[in-house]
Structure formats: structure tokens, C-alpha cells
Amino acid sequence: MIEKEDLARIARTRMPFGRFKDRVLIDLPDEYLLWFVDRGFPAGKLGELMQITLEIKINGLESLIDPLRDA
């Protein structure tokens, strides 16, 4: 079950490392998130949020996140 707090975090949390450092999770390219599917998502909350982000993007539900940006 996706929690509303997780959706808000996806709208505001910035990637802390890598090629897309400082980009908000919902703005990460699909291909980048899919790369982690093969290699493993980071441990902890960041990895969980990235997995949820991928599910949101795959299902075309980015509009759920838009109202939560900078809210």
C-alpha cells in the first residue's frame, strides 16, 4: 500500500548521488530507474521510494505527484 507521505516524499526528495544527483525522484528518467531493477535499488527508504516511483511512472500516474510538488 502506498502511503500519502511516500507520494509527498517522491515529489520532493532529490536523488543524493549518481548521474542524476539533485533531481527530484519523480523526475528521474524511466531508464535510470529500470537500471536499478537489474542492479538492485539502494537500501532503505530511498530504494523503496525509487521502486514506488518506477511503479507510478510505468502506470502513467505521474499526475498523482504534481499537486504535491512544493506543497
NUKEPA-401980 format. One record per residue (C-alpha): z, x, y; residue in three letters. Coordinates in pm, 1 decimal, padded with zeros to 6 digits, always signed. Layout:
+----------+----------+----------+------+
!       zz !       xx !       yy ! resn !
+----------+----------+----------+------+
!        Z !        X !        Y !  ALA !
...
+----------+----------+----------+------+
END
This chain:
+----------+----------+----------+------+
!       zz !       xx !       yy ! resn !
+----------+----------+----------+------+
! +00000.0 ! +00000.0 ! +00000.0 !  MET !
! -00098.4 ! +00136.9 ! +00338.8 !  ILE !
! +00176.1 ! +00115.4 ! +00598.3 !  GLU !
! +00105.2 ! +00034.4 ! +00963.9 !  LYS !
! +00285.6 ! +00356.9 ! +01057.3 !  GLU !
! +00037.4 ! +00552.9 ! +00847.2 !  ASP !
! -00253.8 ! +00391.3 ! +01029.9 !  LEU !
! -00097.6 ! +00490.1 ! +01362.5 !  ALA !
! -00047.7 ! +00846.3 ! +01236.2 !  ARG !
! -00412.5 ! +00864.3 ! +01127.5 !  ILE !
! -00514.3 ! +00756.3 ! +01477.8 !  ALA !
! -00303.2 ! +01026.7 ! +01646.3 !  ARG !
! -00239.8 ! +01317.6 ! +01408.0 !  THR !
! -00450.9 ! +01624.0 ! +01468.9 !  ARG !
! -00571.6 ! +01848.0 ! +01191.0 !  MET !
! -00342.1 ! +02150.6 ! +01208.9 !  PRO !
! -00578.6 ! +02408.7 ! +01053.4 !  PHE !
! -00928.4 ! +02490.3 ! +00940.9 !  GLY !
! -01274.3 ! +02429.9 ! +01070.1 !  ARG !
! -01178.7 ! +02101.9 ! +01239.6 !  PHE !
! -00841.8 ! +02212.5 ! +01376.9 !  LYS !
! -00714.2 ! +01983.3 ! +01654.9 !  ASP !
! -00948.4 ! +01698.0 ! +01561.3 !  ARG !
! -00775.5 ! +01361.2 ! +01504.7 !  VAL !
! -00773.5 ! +01271.9 ! +01133.4 !  LEU !
! -00987.0 ! +00959.2 ! +01172.4 !  ILE !
! -01249.3 ! +01173.3 ! +01348.3 !  ASP !
! -01281.3 ! +01423.2 ! +01063.5 !  LEU !
! -01627.5 ! +01419.8 ! +00904.4 !  PRO !
! -01656.0 ! +01242.9 ! +00570.4 !  ASP !
! -01799.1 ! +01558.7 ! +00414.1 !  GLU !
! -01489.5 ! +01756.7 ! +00514.0 !  TYR !
! -01256.8 ! +01501.9 ! +00355.7 !  LEU !
! -01473.9 ! +01492.9 ! +00043.2 !  LEU !
! -01447.7 ! +01872.3 ! +00022.9 !  TRP !
! -01072.0 ! +01827.8 ! -00024.4 !  PHE !
! -01132.0 ! +01583.0 ! -00309.9 !  VAL !
! -01279.4 ! +01871.1 ! -00509.7 !  ASP !
! -01032.9 ! +02137.3 ! -00398.9 !  ARG !
! -00714.8 ! +01939.4 ! -00351.4 !  GLY !
! -00562.3 ! +01782.4 ! -00045.5 !  PHE !
! -00276.9 ! +01962.1 ! +00131.6 !  PRO !
! +00070.5 ! +01886.0 ! +00000.2 !  ALA !
! +00295.6 ! +01639.1 ! +00175.6 !  GLY !
! +00231.5 ! +01374.7 ! +00436.0 !  LYS !
! -00079.8 ! +01543.9 ! +00578.2 !  LEU !
! -00254.9 ! +01525.5 ! +00242.5 !  GLY !
! -00152.2 ! +01163.2 ! +00197.9 !  GLU !
! -00286.5 ! +01073.3 ! +00541.5 !  LEU !
! -00612.3 ! +01256.9 ! +00473.2 !  MET !
! -00658.1 ! +01063.9 ! +00147.6 !  GLN !
! -00594.6 ! +00733.9 ! +00326.1 !  ILE !
! -00837.6 ! +00840.6 ! +00599.1 !  THR !
! -01106.2 ! +00902.3 ! +00338.7 !  LEU !
! -01049.1 ! +00559.1 ! +00183.5 !  GLU !
! -01072.2 ! +00395.3 ! +00526.0 !  ILE !
! -01398.6 ! +00575.3 ! +00601.3 !  LYS !
! -01552.9 ! +00507.5 ! +00259.1 !  ILE !
! -01482.0 ! +00136.6 ! +00302.8 !  ASN !
! -01608.6 ! +00124.6 ! +00662.1 !  GLY !
! -01271.4 ! +00021.2 ! +00804.2 !  LEU !
! -01251.0 ! +00263.3 ! +01097.4 !  GLU !
! -01219.8 ! -00037.4 ! +01329.5 !  SER !
! -00863.1 ! -00079.3 ! +01198.7 !  LEU !
! -00774.1 ! +00250.8 ! +01363.0 !  ILE !
! -00943.1 ! +00204.8 ! +01702.1 !  ASP !
! -00672.0 ! -00019.4 ! +01856.2 !  PRO !
! -00406.7 ! +00233.9 ! +01751.3 !  LEU !
! -00551.9 ! +00529.5 ! +01937.7 !  ARG !
! -00318.7 ! +00639.8 ! +02215.6 !  ASP !
! -00128.3 ! +00311.7 ! +02188.3 !  ALA !
+----------+----------+----------+------+
END
